[in-house]
């Protein structure tokens, strides 16, 4: 902007030095973080470092009241910015001053601070809000599940907008303090370590802390009446598991599975390296869904996961995500293979350890199950598209790619990659391309063609190519279905482990 200054030159110069950047230099942050799969997810213009959530929830009415305090830093000269939230907002403050705000669309909270925020400025945003999460619809669905005695927030790729304001995308991870007040007799379960618990005037407050970066969709809340077990691992890590008191016939199988979490995590450390977080556990609320989710430090499990008895394989899957998906998160949702291919392959490795079928036998079985004209091969795990993000091919074909890699580079390099990758990118984000480069670096081999065949081509690698990769080594394995390994039934029982996510149209 150019203005005529009617003043002596010296005075004009001094005035220019005193005047801050014009408001015209400040621009709104983007309403999305830039993920092509979910253009409305997340926001631009700032980076969050910490969320402090102080909540009150009444199970009988589903009324949630909250005050969220968000610590962030601007990444541009910011005139306005968005948070993702579906509940009704009553007040917003930025750096202590009241800010103008309005809602747009299903989940965009547009905040205009009293003055522009220069790039690199630490900001504190306080949002007061309330509402009934189960009544909030975003893209036609709700990520909040009502239970007979409370409610649960657990969903992927988004769940935060139903209960707190956030930059709702894995690219902006932060630490968390979640403090929840509920009526005496109810409990509030969240991520990390329970710091304290206190009661006053008929209400009990639970204070949870997650001290490592955590994606918003991995943050969970469950309110209800739970049986809680606590322990410590051999290394002193606190373990907390919670089971709804009304799980009925599934209660025993759920406990028989989830109480083995510490054992599973200890084994996974031998595969992926040191456990990356400050707590361990799982919880099973009385929900009608059938999925499980790798909510950080405390995976969510639906009772239906245990309808046919105990299933440690699903525990292996969700705990493997603590390394692959939680500590190292997707750069964009197209990189979902780094989450799901590895979590499925960990089930194959558990089968190998338990003597119920080697990963090679499972790979041969999966390959033979799907003839060349099967739609299974049309899905590209390396970039499946939003409609196929949680297709079974991302899991099984994704695991096939890892067995092919193992056969190509040998046990020593393969093990080094499985341990080194979570360490290399700990608490950060990474893409499929980053993994390919890392695997080539560690193994010293060119691997682009291998990954292209198994992750990116919309066709079945032919039998010769599969044999070259160590898959379908015998003609019988290539041409007919070999006998199912003993573990297949328990692994297949987890095929719908994440089926909810596109079943809701999101």
C-alpha positions, -999 to 999 in steps of 0.1 A, spaced: 0 0 0 14 34 -9 4 66 9 14 102 3 31 116 34 28 153 39 57 158 63 93 168 62 117 140 52 132 134 86 98 132 103 85 109 76 115 85 82 109 85 119 72 78 115 80 49 91 103 33 117 76 36 143 47 21 123 44 -17 124 36 -38 93 4 -28 77 -27 -48 84 -27 -56 47 5 -76 53 -14 -100 75 -35 -128 58 -59 -155 70 -46 -189 78 -58 -216 53 -90 -234 63 -73 -267 56 -38 -280 63 -33 -292 26 -42 -329 27 -57 -338 -7 -77 -367 9 -94 -344 34 -91 -308 22 -111 -294 52 -90 -312 78 -66 -291 99 -58 -255 93 -29 -233 83 -10 -204 98 0 -218 132 15 -248 149 2 -261 183 25 -273 210 1 -281 238 -36 -285 246 -50 -280 281 -86 -292 282 -107 -286 313 -141 -304 308 -173 -312 327 -195 -340 314 -230 -352 325 -236 -387 313 -274 -385 318 -278 -356 294 -247 -359 272 -239 -323 280 -202 -314 277 -189 -281 289 -153 -272 281 -125 -246 283 -97 -253 260 -64 -235 264 -41 -239 233 -5 -230 231 7 -224 196 31 -204 174 22 -185 143 38 -197 110 28 -166 90 17 -130 96 -18 -140 107 -49 -118 105 -73 -147 112 -72 -184 118 -94 -214 121 -99 -242 147 -119 -274 141 -149 -277 164 -185 -288 161 -198 -276 195 -212 -242 203 -187 -215 213 -195 -188 238 -161 -170 241 -127 -169 225 -96 -150 237 -62 -147 220 -33 -137 243 -58 -126 269 -79 -104 247 -114 -111 235 -114 -122 198 -142 -121 173 -153 -155 161 -179 -172 139 -187 -207 127 -186 -217 91 -195 -251 76 -197 -281 99 -166 -277 119 -147 -244 111 -144 -219 140 -130 -187 124 -112 -166 149 -102 -129 143 -78 -116 171 -79 -80 182 -47 -73 162 -27 -91 136 -3 -118 149 33 -116 134 50 -147 122 68 -166 149 46 -152 177 38 -175 206 0 -173 212 -24 -186 238 -60 -193 226 -88 -199 251 -121 -213 238 -152 -217 260 -178 -240 245 -206 -265 253 -230 -289 237 -241 -325 232 -215 -343 212 -238 -371 200 -260 -345 183 -231 -329 163 -230 -341 127 -199 -334 106 -200 -347 70 -232 -365 81 -218 -385 110 -208 -383 146 -175 -396 161 -190 -395 196 -207 -428 208 -232 -428 235 -231 -457 260 -256 -468 286 -236 -449 313 -217 -422 293 -200 -414 261 -168 -421 241 -148 -402 216 -128 -425 193 -127 -423 155 -104 -420 125 -94 -399 106 -112 -372 128 -127 -373 163 -115 -342 181 -140 -317 167 -168 -334 187 -152 -326 220 -125 -300 218 -112 -273 194 -80 -283 176 -59 -283 144 -73 -316 135 -47 -333 114 -17 -356 123 7 -330 109 2 -308 139 9 -330 170 10 -317 205 12 -327 242 -20 -328 262 -34 -322 297 -70 -335 298 -89 -328 330 -125 -341 332 -151 -337 359 -179 -363 360 -205 -373 386 -192 -394 415 -194 -431 406 -184 -424 370 -148 -424 357 -131 -405 329 -105 -424 309 -81 -406 286 -45 -409 272 -12 -411 291 -8 -411 329 -35 -403 355 -18 -375 374 -45 -370 401 -81 -376 411 -102 -356 435 -139 -354 445 -159 -323 455 -197 -317 459 -207 -348 441 -183 -346 412 -149 -363 406 -122 -348 385 -96 -369 366 -64 -353 354 -46 -371 325 -13 -361 309 3 -371 276 38 -359 276 48 -369 240 35 -354 208 1 -368 200 -22 -365 169 -56 -351 176 -75 -382 163 -54 -403 187 -67 -384 217 -96 -401 233 -121 -397 261 -144 -422 277 -168 -415 305 -187 -444 322 -186 -470 349 -154 -491 345 -136 -519 362 -100 -507 362 -68 -527 366 -34 -511 372 1 -525 372 36 -516 361 58 -532 334 92 -547 343 106 -513 333 83 -494 356 59 -482 329 23 -476 343 -3 -499 329 -40 -491 331 -68 -511 315 -105 -502 318 -135 -524 311 -171 -513 311 -191 -530 339 -218 -541 314 -198 -560 287 -219 -591 293 -206 -623 277 -177 -605 261 -162 -594 295 -140 -624 301 -126 -626 266 -119 -589 266 -99 -591 298 -81 -623 287 -69 -603 256 -61 -569 269 -45 -580 302 -17 -593 279 -9 -558 267 23 -555 287 35 -589 274 27 -579 239 44 -545 242 75 -562 257 77 -585 226 71 -556 202 101 -538 218 122 -567 205 108 -561 170 104 -523 168 127 -510 196 119 -492 229 83 -484 236 79 -447 228 54 -434 254 48 -429 291 19 -453 297 4 -485 284 -31 -501 284 -64 -503 267 -101 -498 273 -134 -515 263 -165 -493 267 -200 -507 261 -204 -495 225 -222 -511 196 -195 -506 171 -171 -533 160 -138 -515 154 -107 -509 174 -84 -478 173 -48 -471 183 -56 -442 206 -21 -432 219 -10 -452 250 -45 -466 255 -61 -483 225 -99 -484 222 -115 -518 216 -152 -525 208 -167 -555 228 -175 -572 194 -138 -577 189 -141 -604 215 -174 -619 206 -158 -652 195 -134 -654 225 -101 -638 233 -81 -624 205 -45 -612 213 -39 -606 176 -60 -574 177 -40 -562 207 -8 -568 188 -22 -548 159 -32 -517 180 0 -518 201 21 -520 170 6 -487 160 21 -471 190 54 -472 169 39 -472 134 12 -446 133 14 -429 167 50 -421 173 57 -419 136 25 -405 121 14 -400 85 27 -370 65 -7 -371 47 -35 -396 48 -23 -411 15 6 -426 36 -17 -448 56 3 -479 45 30 -469 70 3 -474 97 -17 -503 86 7 -524 66 31 -526 95 4 -532 121 -10 -561 100 26 -574 95 31 -574 133 2 -598 135 20 -621 111 52 -618 132 32 -627 163 19 -657 145 54 -667 137 65 -663 173 36 -683 186 43 -712 161 9 -707 144 22 -700 109 52 -680 96 49 -647 79 61 -664 47 32 -689 50 7 -662 56 21 -642 27 18 -672 4 -18 -678 16 -29 -642 11 -13 -641 -24 -30 -673 -35 -64 -662 -20 -67 -633 -45 -66 -642 -83 -54 -617 -108 -89 -604 -115 -97 -598 -78 -105 -561 -71 -81 -566 -42 -52 -558 -66 -68 -526 -79 -62 -509 -46 -27 -493 -43 -17 -494 -7 10 -467 -13 -17 -442 -23 -51 -459 -21 -74 -428 -23 -98 -416 4 -125 -441 -6 -101 -471 -2 -80 -458 27 -90 -486 50 -96 -513 24 -83 -548 33 -57 -545 5 -40 -517 25 -35 -542 53 -29 -575 35 -13 -563 3 6 -539 25 19 -567 46 28 -587 15 51 -558 5 69 -561 38 75 -598 34 88 -592 -1 111 -566 13 123 -590 40 130 -617 14 149 -592 -8 172 -576 18 176 -604 44 168 -607 81 196 -584 94 187 -554 73 150 -560 77 153 -560 115 175 -529 114 148 -511 93 119 -521 116 138 -508 147 155 -479 130 125 -463 113 106 -455 145 138 -441 160 147 -420 130 113 -403 129 102 -405 165 73 -382 174 72 -368 139 56 -375 105 68 -393 74 57 -405 40 58 -437 20 85 -421 -1 105 -414 30 103 -451 40 115 -463 6 145 -440 8 152 -452 43 150 -488 34 174 -483 4 198 -464 27 199 -492 54 199 -521 30 222 -506 4 199 -519 -24 177 -502 -50 142 -510 -39 120 -486 -59 109 -514 -83 99 -537 -55 78 -511 -37 63 -500 -70 51 -536 -78 36 -542 -43 23 -508 -33 16 -487 -64 6 -509 -94 -31 -516 -97 -25 -552 -106 -13 -585 -91 25 -590 -93 26 -620 -116 38 -654 -104 74 -650 -116 77 -616 -101 61 -628 -69 85 -658 -68 114 -634 -73 102 -615 -42 99 -648 -23 61 -648 -24 43 -678 -38 76 -697 -40 60 -729 -52 37 -733 -83 10 -747 -60 11 -715 -39 9 -694 -71 -19 -714 -87 -41 -726 -58 -48 -717 -22 -25 -735 3 -39 -745 36 -46 -717 59 -21 -712 87 -34 -718 122 -34 -681 130 -54 -671 100 -88 -673 118 -77 -649 146 -60 -626 121 -90 -626 98 -113 -618 128 -95 -584 129 -102 -576 92 -129 -552 102 -107 -536 129 -110 -502 112 -140 -508 90 -159 -480 107 -140 -452 91 -154 -451 56 -186 -469 66 -197 -436 79 -192 -418 46 -162 -398 57 
